[in-house]
C-alpha cells in the first residue's frame, strides 16, 4: 500500500531523523503501521583491494600463482 501520510512534528523530534536517514513504513495489520529509521546509504561494498591477502588463509607457505590455481579449478570440473 503506497499512500501519503503525515507524521506529527513531536514524533519526528523523538525519532530524530536527519538528512542521512529515511523513514520506512510497513503495514503490520489492518489498523497498525510500523515506522523504522533506515540508513540512507547502504553499507559500502568492499572493492577488489579488500581481497588482497585473502588466499593466504587457505595455503600454508607461498600462495600459488593464478595459472596454478586455474589448473586446479579446471581439474575439479571433471571430477
Secondary structure, DSSP 8 states (H G I E B T S, - for coil): --------HHHHHHHT--TTEEEEEEEEETTEEEEEEEESS------GGGGTTGGGGTSSSS---HHHHHHHHHHHHT-
